[in-house]
Amino acid sequence: MNAELNLKNVTSLEKERHEFSAGEHSVFLLDNAQLSYQGRAVLNNVSLKITAGERVALVGKSGVGKSTLLATLRKQLPDALAWCPQRTGLVPMLSVYHNIYMGGLQRHNSLYNLLNLIKPQSEPLCEVTELTAQLQLDKQLFDRVEQLSGGQCQRVAIGRALYQQQNVFLGDEPVSAVDDYQAEQLLQLIVERHETLVLALHDVEMALSTCDRIIGLKDGAIVLDAPSSTLKVEQLAALYR
């Protein structure tokens, strides 16, 4: 274990966390997993348990495997979580309203969804309008996404994830394109609407203030797993050296 982190080794941490959460509902579980991206090994010997109610931040340098870990967790609950990817995957020619509505497609039949594409129906229109007001996108409700700024597009992607109305939220750098003030507001909105969070965040101060557990990745492995209350920004800086 990297001495700069000034923490117990990861084996001890995981043992303690497993004992602490033995009676709690496990949302995600990995046991000595090898994670790859496009055929290349990215993370080795990953053992990880995330229980209901935890707010977890994944931190580490770009390319270290945060996105790969999130993708692996997503496969465990493909239809039972809200997903906000780094590449937003929005439909540029459709409006903010319709892109957010896509988060709720599974709640309606195909005919209803088609009707809503042609003419927004009253119930989802009310729901999405309320959501866009919280995202400060109410004035852009029927603007095409291709007309928006990068930060506005990221807020639309968050809105689509929120509209999935799930208890679990996975976000891959969900607030990287907005300023710190907006990022804090958006993260608070995400926290309020979800029981369990796993977020890849590039801002370690934001990770410490938003999440109660920090998982640090470096050199192909989890090298840090600890409560955020026990950590300082200076300790997390070691992950980026």
Summary of the structure (lengths in Angstrom):
residues: 241
radius of gyration: 18.8
end to end distance: 14.2
largest distance: 59.9
contacts: 741
relative contact order: 0.19
helix: 46%
strand: 24%
